[in-house]
């Protein structure tokens, strides 16, 4: 099989010629420090993994007077082109910090100017000043925020060029500047995870209103995806994991909103993988009931989560494709290649039976031994059905 055939067969619940092996985002930090700055595609070729090309081009709805934000000179890791309008204009300014930079954003609207700040270093970025500071700020978002549309032509151009080399993967839009694909997860980035959890008890009606606003924006994008040749699109995020919120909160504030996004994506001809980087075992069936095509990341307890891969396969393996399961912290550094290979075989034995399992690290990694990554990919290629 070609890599694309192998991955698509597995996503659709089938059994490929061998165990597919890939990774989530390849971090720029790792490529620069350990691989001489090679490209993502060169990374996959070097290690012999089944490649993924991430594509997330947005375009403005010109019929509504929207346009590409002129203040954005370039896009970076996971960043899309920002969409502005006369009533939603984004300005940004960088300032030096002790570690990396502080990037300040101003969202200028007729009703109010909202502000947000990110910390950025060589590894990643994080929110240091939340966008939503008062409850009324969500009304500003509802009234003025632009809705990005999918640039179908750009996606299809990438798909045509990539051919059978691997998957074209995207994600349901995060909020401008910083967010996550899921509705609850996006809200946590904009308001703060702890504060969102408290508001589910103190003011649940406001939480539902906030989620409806973010959901409407995402549904607008999804409707524009028809005809786009994505193979897989990511939804969800870590703030919906059972290591952060209870199954009760998941089923009240996460599943009702994201399940509608999944249904809309399917109507638009798109596959969805639901990403949960954290605890999953208490909500495995709840996620599967949302009817995604695949689930990830199946992070093991040794990495701070809770997944028993064999038990997860037993409980939901016949309903969705499973992606992930590999402990990259312990087996991509500080061990012998034989240990890495043995862990690959363990994952295959626990979740590979019958197909429907793509081996991948449990989310991305920063520091890793290239020789151990090579052992990981080589052993996976030997796992045949």
N, C-alpha and C positions, 0 to 999 in steps of 0.2 A: 504494500500500500504506500501511497505518497503520505507525507505528514498530514496534509489536510484530510485525506480520506480516513486516515487512522483516527484523527481527533474527532471528526464529524461522526464517524461510526460509533465511537465511544460516547459522545455526547447524546446520541440518539438511543443509548442503552444497549448497543450491540457489542460484539466481541471482535476486536481488530486482530491483525496478524501478530501483534505483540502488545505489551503494555505501553501505552503512550507515556512519554516523559517530557515535562516542560517546566516552566517556572512562571511565577507571577511577574510583576514589574521587575525589570533588570535595573537596579539602581545606578544612576550616574556615578555616585561615589565609588562603588565597586569597580565599575568599568575603568575609571580613571586611576584608582590606586593599584589595582591588581592586574588589569588587562591592557595597560598601555593606551587607554582611551578609545578602544575599538567600539564599533557601533553595536546596537542591539542585535542586528541580524548576524554580524560577525560572531557575536557571543554564542548564539544558537548553533551556528555552523561549527565553531571551534569545539564545542562540547558534544555535538551530535544529538541535541535535543530536538523535539518537535516544535518548530518555531511559532511564535505569536507576534503579530504586528498590531500594536495599539493605534487606533485611529479614532479621533474625536473632533472632527471639524464642525464648528458651528457657523451659521450664517445669519445675518439679520433679516427680520421680516420687513422688507422695504415698503410693503404696502401700508405698514403702520408708522412709517417714518423712522424706522430704526436703522442704525449704521454701526460699523465696526468702531470701537472706541479708539479715537486718535491718540490717546495717551499711552497706549500699549505698543511698545516698539518691537517686542518679541514674545513668544510663548516659551515656557520651560516645561519641566517635568510635570505631567498631569494638568498643565494649564491649557485652557482653550482661549480662543480670541473672544474678548469681552464685547458684549453688544450694548450699545448706548442708544439713547433717544434724547430729544430735547428736554424730556422730563426725568431722565435717569442717566446722569453723566458721571462717569467714574474718573477720579483723579488719583494718582499715586505718586508717592515720594519716598525715597530711601534715605535712611540715616544709619551711620555706623553704630554698631553695638559692641559690647565686650566680646561676643562671639557671633560673627557673621554680621547681619544687618537687621534693622527694623524697617519693615515696609508699611507705610501708612497709606490708608485709602480713605477717600471722601466720596460718598454717594450723594450727589447733589440732585435734589428734587424740589418741586414747587412747595411741597409741604414741610420739608425738614431736611437737613443734611445729616446723614448717618455716617459714622466713622468706624473703622476697623483697622487693627494692626496685626501683622504677622511677624514672628521671629523666623529668620531664615539662616541656616548654616550649611555646611557641606553635606550634611546627612539628610536633612528634611526641613519642613516648615511647620509652624504651630501658631495657634491663636494666642496673642497676648492681650488683645482688647477685643471683646465680642462686639458684633455688629448690633445686636438687639439688646439695648440697655433698659428700655422701658417697654411695658406691654403694648403701648400704642404704636411702637415702631413697626409691628407687623402690619399695621394698616398702611403705613408708608410703602412697605414692600408690595402689598396687595394692589395699591393704587398706581404705582409707578414703575416697578421692576419690569424689565424687558423679558420676553420669553425667547430664548435662542431656538433656532430651527436647525434641523439636521441638513448638512450640505451633502445631499445624496450623490451628486455628481462627483464630489471629491472622494467620498467613501468608495464608490464604484471604480474610480480610477485607481485607487490603492489596491482594491481587490483584484482588478485585472492585471496589474503589474506584479502582485505577489503570487498569483496563480495557485498552484498546488503545494507551494512551499510551506504553508501552515495556515493558522487561523487569523482572520481579521476580527479583532476584538475591540469593543468600545465600552462605554458606560452611560447609564442614564445620568443626565446632567447634575453635577453638584451646584450649589449656589455660587454666584459670582465670587471670585477671588479665593474662597476656601469653603469646602463642604464635603458631603458624602452623597452617594447616589440615592440612598433610602430617605424617606420623608422624615422619620424620627431622627435618623442619624444626621441629616442635614440640619435639623433644628438644634440638635445638641452642639454642633459646631458654631452656630450663630448665636446661641444664648448661653451655652455652658451645660455640660452633662448633668452635674449635680443639681443645678438650678432647674433644669427640665424635669428631673425626677421629682423634686419637691413640688413643682407645680402640678404634677399629675394627682397629688393629694390635695393641694391648696386651691387650685383653680383649673380643674380638668377641662372645663368648657373653653378656656383660653388656649390650652394645649391643643385641643381638637381644631380650633379655629386656625391656629398657627400651622398645623399639619395640613389642613385643607388648602391653605394658601400655597404651601410648597408643593403639594400634590398637583394642584392645577397647573403650576408652571411646568412640572415634569410631564404631565399629560399632553401639554401643548407641544413639547418637543417630540414625544413619542409618536403623536399623530403625523408628524412630518417625516418619520423614518420609513414610510412605505417605499419599497423599491431599493432601499439601501442594502448593499450586499455584505452586511455584517454577518459573521458566523456566531457571535456570542456577545452579549452586552451585560455588564455588571450592574447589580442592584444591591442594596443593603449597606453594611458597614459595621464596624466594631461596636458602636454604641447600642446596638440591638442585641448584643450577646448576653447569655445568661450569667456571665461573670460581672455584668453591670446592672441589668434589670431582671426582674422576676418574670417567670412565664406569664403571670397575670398581666403585668404591664405590657409585655410583648403582644399578647393577644388583644389588648385594648387599644394600644397606641402605635403599634408597628404593623402587625399583620393586616388590619383592615385597609390601611392606606397603600401599602406596598403590593398587596394582592391585586388591587385594581390596576396598578402600573404593569404588573406581569400580564394580566388579561389584555390590557391595551397593547402591550408589546407583541403578544401573540397575534392579535388582530392585525397588527402592522407587519406580520411575517418575521418577527425577530425572536431569537432564543434569549433566555435570561439565565444567568448564574447568580444565585444569591450568596453574597459574601458575608461570612460571619467570622471575623478574626477574634476569637475568644471562646467562651463556653458555649456549647451546642447541645449537649446530651439532654437536658430537660426540655428543649424545644425542637428536637429533631423532627418529630411528626408535625409540629406546628408550622415549621418552615416548609416542609414537603407539601403540606396541605395548601400552601399558597400557589402550588403548581409551577415552580420554576423548572427549567430544563436540567439544571445542575445546581449543586451546592458546593461551597468551599468555606473554610480552609481546613477543617478537621484537625485542629491544633491539639497536640498531645499534652497530657498533664505536666510533663517535664518542662514545657514551655509556658506554663502558667494557665493553661486552659483545662479541658476535662475530657477530651474525646478518646473513647475506646473504639478504635477503627473497626475492629471485628464486630462489635456490637452495633455500631452505626450501620455497617453494611447489612447486618441481619434485619435491622429495623426499617431502613428506608432505601436500601440498595436496589430494590426492584422498582422504585418509583422515580428516582432521579439519578443522574450521573453524579459521581462523587469526585471532587478535584482536591488534591492536597495530601494531607496526612503525614508528610515527611518532617522529621525534626531537624531542621537545618542548623539550629544553634549547637547541638551536640555532635552532629555528624558532618558538618561542613568545616569544622575546625577542632583541633586538639584531640584527634583520635587517629587510629590507623585506618587505611583504606579498606581493610578486611571488615572492620566494624561498620563502616558506611555501607559496604556491599551487603552485609548481613541484615542491616536495617531495611534496605530496599527490598530484600527477599521477604522480610517480615511483613512489610506493607502489602506486597503482592499476595502473600498467603492470606492476609486478613481481609483484603477488600477487592482483590483482583478476580475472584472466581466469577465466571460468566460474563466478564466485561463490565462496562459501565463505570470504570475507575481510571482516572488520569492521575498518575503520580506527579506530585509537584511539592516544593517546599511549602510549609504553612505560612503563606504570605512572603513578602520580599526579605532580602538579607542585605547587609552592608559589608561586613568583614567576613571573608571566607577563604579557605585554602583551595585554589584552582585544581590541585591534584585530587582533592576529595570530591569536588564537583564532577570531575572527569570520571571518577569511580562510580559515583551516583548514576550518571547518565549511561555509562557503559554497562553496569549491572542491570539497569532497567531494560535496556535493549535486549538483554538475554532472557528476559521474562516473557516467554512465549506461551500461547494457549494451546 
